[in-house]
Amino acid sequence: MSIRVVQWTTGGVARSAVRAVLAHPRLELVGCFAWSAEKDGKDVGELCGLPPLGVQATSSFDAIIALRPDVVLYMPLLWDVDDMVRLLEAGINVISTANFLTGRSYGEKDMNRLHEAARRGGVSLYGTGINPGLAGVVGLTAAALCREVEKISIFEAADCTHYASAETWQALGFGSPPDTPGLADAAKQRQLVFQDAVEVIAKALGADLDEVRYAPEFGLATRDLDLGYMTIPRGTVCGLKGRWQGIVRGRPLIELGLLWRLGNAMEPDWPIEEGYVMEIRGHPNVRLRYEFEYSADAVDRDAHTANPAVNAVPAVVAAPPGLVTADDLPLVTAGSIAAP
């Protein structure tokens, strides 16, 4: 029996998720929520650059609940805790890529609301993506090589110029003067989900954290940058290097490093080695690097964020009610095999 899936929104990650759902032999796309009234009633295939699928998008929350899906792939640009709570209380599992791993980054009150709603609805709530999300799982898997772990470090570097979301970058402080009041706090607040990631890794290792620390650095544009979807004036922020540390007994046990930049004119001119470098200090030490690439004709270049969520659907639907994190699930891997 197929697992009934509703896709929430049709942005870049969501369009990739639709393609992954269609390719998965155990999943059936039964609906799609669209924010705008202009998309109401349109075929999801049309909205996602695909042939007609016979599934219509709707802007009606009640219509989504009436479909009685098993799971909603929740992928809006800006999350709404009230919407998530309503889905969970209706008995619908929720898998989110919208800055969610445990909900702590949403604040204690909203985190508790979500956890309680999942338990009341008898369903599971799960957050993933590429980073935070799968990157932490890969690091923990590599740590299985070690008899004991002294430190896990995961460093991401990416030229994000292609990610055409002005709202995302402005929320992180991109395009702002470096002396803007509250700039560092704004960057931290928008990246708080990485604190969740530190806590999930610590939980999997059985470690009690003393605290989680964050330290940002900003790169500045050396000339005006016109990215098409936003303009970054000279002397304003066009790069961010952040470091999250989970402290145990006064030393960092977990360290997540992030380097994101827009455009090709920045000072400091931090080099970008696209991908992830993971280092586990222990017995023995482990070092690995992973990256992903798309074919030149690929049309869904957000698949690396969407696929971990879609592939987790069967495991999450089968999980006990409440919040689940990656260490609570069995092995999650690709759900389908490409045709010859």
Summary of the structure (lengths in Angstrom):
residues: 340
radius of gyration: 20.2
end to end distance: 25.8
largest distance: 57.5
contacts: 1115
relative contact order: 0.17
helix: 32%
strand: 29%
